[in-house]
Amino acid sequence: MTKKEKLVMSYLCSKCQQKRTYLISPQEITQALSKKFVLSIEEIDEIMANLSNENYLDFVVSDSKKGYFYCVNLKKCGQTYNADTKKNRKTFGLMVLRSLFLSAVSFVFGMILKAIFKN
């Protein structure tokens, strides 16, 4: 997933809390993500198609007088996206801490061995 796709997916997860279908306009997504990226409507269309192909959501384009909207329904992967992201961050942090701990222990063990066999 690209950074833009991750931001759009996290926005959709926060917007679509339950297992219902929501109407979201591309302008609403653009406005919500305008602080981080400038997205065009075409880019959002492409991102939505990619997220649908990756089995995160189902969407249908709906026309109205005010423009067009996405009828978005999150699939199971999409509903658990935020929880999975938090879990992955936590796992990565624990791996970094474990690596630091093991390197400190090996350094201390090496210093002890060096002190023992130096004499």
N, C-alpha and C positions, 0 to 999 in steps of 0.2 A: 504494500500500500504506500502511496505517496503521502507527503505531508498534508497536501490539500485534501486528499481523500480521507485522511484520519480526522482532520478538523471538521469536515462536512459530516462524517459519521458520528463524531462525538456530539455535534450540534443536533443531529437528528435523534440520537439516543436521548438527549436531554429534553427535546421537544415532544417526542413520542414515547411517553412513559409506559403506557399500558399496551395491551395487545389489540388496540383499535387502529383504524385507518385515520390519518390526519391529512388535511389539506395544507400544503406549504408552497408558497410562491418562490420562484428562483430569486426574486428581488429580496425577499426576507432572508434567505440564506446568504446572499451577497452582503446585505447590510449587517448581519450578525458576525460575519467573518471579515469585515472590512478593516478591522484593526490589525489583523495579521497579514492578510493577502488581499489583493484586488482580483476578484474573479469576474469573468464575463459570463453571460447567460449560456454561451456555447460551452464554456469550460464546465459549468455546473451540469449541463445536460450530459456531457461526456463522463463526468465523475459519477453521476447517478446511474448511468448505464454500466460503468465499471463495477460499482457497488452491487448492482443487481446481478451482474455476471458472476461476482465472487460470492453470491448467495447470502448477502447481508440483508437485503430488502427487496420488496416488490414495489413497483411504482407504476402508475398510469398517469399520462398527461391529460389534464382536463381543461378545456377551454371555457372561458367566461367573458363577460363584458369588460372586466378589469384586467384581462390578460390571461395567461395560463398558469395553472397550478399543478403541483404533483400530488397525487393521492398516494401517500406513502404508508406501507405496512411493513414493519420490521419482522424479519424472520428470526428464528431461534438464535442464530449467530449474531444478528444485529441487536437483539435484546440483551445479550450477555457481553456485548462489546466493551462497555466501560469497566465491568467487573474483570474481564479477561485482561484488559490493559493494566489495571491496578495490580493484578496478580503477577503479570509479567515484570512490571517495574519492581515489585517487592522481591521476586525471585532474582532479578539482576542485582539488586542491592545486596542481597544475602550472599550471592556468589562473589561479589567484590569484597565484602567483609571477610568471607572465608579465605579468600586468596591472600588478603593482607595479614590475617592471623597466621596462616600457614607459612608465609614468608618470614614473619617475625619469629616464629618458633624455629624455623630452619636456621635463621641467622644466629639465634641464641645457642642452638644445638651445635652449630659450627664453631662458635666462639669457645664453647665448653670443650669440644674435641681438640681445638687448636691449643687451648691452655693445658690440657692433659698430655698431649703428645709432644709438646714443645720441650718438656723436661726430659 
